[in-house]
Amino acid sequence: MHWDSITLPITFEDWDLRRILKAVLPAEMDFSSYSQAGHVVHVNLRENLLPYKKVIGQILLEKVGKCRTVVNKVDGITNEYRNFELDLLAGEEDYVTETLEGGVRYRLDFSKVFWNSRLSHEHERVVKLFDSRSLVYDACAGVGPFVLPAIKKGRALHVLANDLNPESVRWLKENSALNKIPANKLEIHNMDAMDFIKGPVAEDVSLVGTRNRFQRLVDADSCENPPSGAHVMMNLPGYAVNFLPAFRGMLARHVSAEITPKFPVKVYCYLFAKVTKMKTTFISLYFSRKLHGLKVILSSKKAAILSVLKE
């Protein structure tokens, strides 16, 4: 038996991301995670990591596949358009990107619209609640992560999408064309969510649609294929709860008080809450008093999801 001594150089390329960050950062500091949308990698660094932000950015740029831009969110979402100020940590200052989620392509300007890749499972979960006879209304549609897969996967009869941010509406229209969405399947609005609910949504709910005609609720009994249900999305956790009063009396201008939809109307209101038994009870009572005739169901998630059903 013969033993030889050899030297094996270990370079940057041989280390994975986690080990590199652990070696570079002080022992008491831990880099948690990142998210990626196309070539843009986004981090939300805690204050104690900010002195190392450029190093972290450069490591991510070199170790994350397809990454060309690394940004840090400077502050929370505080403006009405749901975008936030970005701090470029490494790479190109190019925020127009394209990403794929659930078989749907999305183009967007990451600096001007809201996008969170971590919500992909929630988008998929909710879309599965729809069917081919569903009416889908998204009051805060963004670039389309709920409405576009609903149409593309044949889980919607008719869709109305809205966003207050003109940039979101611009990219929603582009993504609709990118995914070859039929023009008669999607109607896009750029207005306040309250106005959208009391206007286009109320008018559309008061109609029962078929492929060839629309009938008022008063004629719903004679409709051959009435909708299976209406789903109103309000994914604006910081503010969506304030839109709920818009549903009170929303049909009054369109049909008489004696007539109600022949199908369920479900409202998905997202909010941030650390849900405990006490807080769940409080929120439920609050909505029961504020919105007469509406039943409130809470999930136990940190970002609680309210399904508000008209009884």
Secondary structure, DSSP 8 states (H G I E B T S, - for coil): -----------GGGS-HHHHHHHHS-TT------EEETTEEEE---GGGGGGHHHHHHHHHHHSTT--EEEEE-S---STT----EEEEEE----EEEEEETTEEEEEETTTS---GGGHHHHHHHHTT--TTEEEEETT-TT-TTHHHHHHTT--SEEEEE-S-HHHHHHHHHHHHHTT--GGGEEEE-S-HHHHIIIIIHHHHTEEE-SS-EEEGGGGGG-SS--SEEEEEE--TTTGGGGGGGGTTTTTTTS-TT---SS-EEEEEE------HHHHHHHHHHHHHHSTTEEEEE-SSSS-EEEEEE-
